Amino acid sequence: MTAGREAAATTALRIADTLADPVEVARGLPADRRHTLCDGLAGTALLHALLAGAVPGAAARARAHWRLAAETLGDARPDGVYRGPGGLAASLLVGAERVSPVERPGDAAGGAVRNAVRWLSARTEVIAGRPWPGPAPGSATCPWPVYDVMSGLSGTGRVLLAAYGAGAAAEAAPGLMAAQSALTRMVLGGTRDRPGWWQPSGHLPGPPPGHPEGAAVTGTAHGIAGPLALLALAETTGPPMDGRRTAVRAAADWLVTVQESASWPPRAGAPDGSGAGGG
């Protein structure tokens, strides 16, 4: 191990020790963030789970953090994997395999994991079934919270794809297929000037866009790169689905057309010049 990796490992272990007690972690957070994957116990549980097998007591810590996360969920909004039940489900699905082999989704003792898969699958079907109010006559663009990694189908779909390949195919398949179907429809929909993930100016994520009429976001968290990553990975490791490969090619081709030098602008306006401006 190089000196840099040793220093990083030492720092990670020190952080994990600092976050060992779930009660202390929860005490330092607002009540509505104690359970979350982004700020709270679902995230610290995953940290300890990933250290299980290498750090004595890490598995027990992970279980304690998951238990308290579940107790602090309350009435948190259930969308996505960023926070709410989806964040806890994602943490459990990714981390349980590292904690103990008997808690893998396909084993008889993995009831909690399979329940998490079922819940996330059902929730993903709800997100995928939401209507898309087009921002312009004749358009069918999908709002970014529906498709993005943090709150939408790209994130929940990716966790379900992992569960699908880890022994919980029956539980994961309904939501996974719903996510892929909706994302494929989004990529192949829209218009020539406004692809299916194009957003009106007032609905774009992040700071003021510099695109007065709207734009299409390029990135992974809230843009087309997230759906592209999920669909491309599912093409090699997921169940077969009509239209998915065509959608992968279409999304990749669009990213190529808006590339600037060696990188991409955060947002791209319509190719006819409307909405052009800084990203």
Secondary structure, 3 states (H helix, E strand, C coil): CCHHHHHHHHHHHHHHHHCCCHHHHHHCCCHHHCCCCCCCHHHHHHHHHHHCCCCCCHHHHHHHHHHHHHHCCCCCCCCCCCCHHHHHHHHHHHHHHHHCHHHCCCCCCCHHHHHHHHHHHHHHHHHHCCCCCCCCCCCCCCCHHHHCCCCCHHHHHHHHHHHHCCCCHHHHHHHHHHHHHHHHHHHHCECCCCECCEECHHHCCCCCCCCCCCEEECCCCCCCHHHHHHHHHHHHHCCCCCCHHHHHHHHHHHHHHHCECCECCCEECCCCCCCCCCC
